[in-house]
């Protein structure tokens, strides 16, 4: 079978008949393959499963038990519960859904796109009212499933690419660029960067790229970069700053991928009697409460996580029609001057 064109999907979504047509077998045979019922030739099974993969078809687990085309559930897929950013997004989602009678069913990917693919497939099988996912990067199969699902889809946190349906968030590249401009305007020239796994947290990489672009326009380069091989944490940030300073003691500002890591940097400075801001500036991202509660409040960029979740869910509830052109809603961000830079 050759490549197929993309299906955007209307309210009805992709059908068993489309899978049958693409695979060249009957709808009954497709149904038997998907339910793993009866004796099916291996070649036939492979053709059906390939067709399912190509067009992003998801079987309806509630067919025959519910009269409506969709359930009263919204599928929500987020990268992490350990990072306080995403529970705040969930609070926003629940605030919007509170009086609607619709419930959120949440899956956690741990920043793994293949796990996201499995969760999306599982949630779509129950024909949710809508899907909310984090980010604009997915596997090809996840893209096909979400495009062909026949329900509204909101991609949260990021607006730096064209969404499947609705994107609600902020430009992470612009946030990184503005952080660089902000620090340059305050006289910093010897920059170091501390981050975590870019392969998983692509939004952190976008902020890094924006920072580098801002420095480049001013004729400045990063002196050194320290990347922690694993998820971000306060301890990871503390250890990473120690490693960076051992190699590049001349830096006058350390830009961290997020506030968790930056708070760890502050703790390292306190432990080693490094004068924060005067000797070494510390700058984070997210605007977490723990940064504001430090003796020297953290200089950072505040993202509006609650508003992102609330706005995405509200848009899904307010507009239940078929998809039109992709919609992008920029929630924005704000620079928090703090006392560490």
Beta strands, then each sheet from edge to edge (+ up, - down):
strand 1: 73-78
strand 2: 103-108
strand 3: 130-134
strand 4: 152-158
strand 5: 166-170
strand 6: 191-195
strand 7: 222-227
strand 8: 253-256
strand 9: 281-283
strand 10: 300-303
strand 11: 327-330
strand 12: 333-336
sheet 1: 2+ 1+ 3+ 4+ 5+ 11+
sheet 2: 7+ 6+ 8+ 9+
sheet 3: 10+ 12-
end
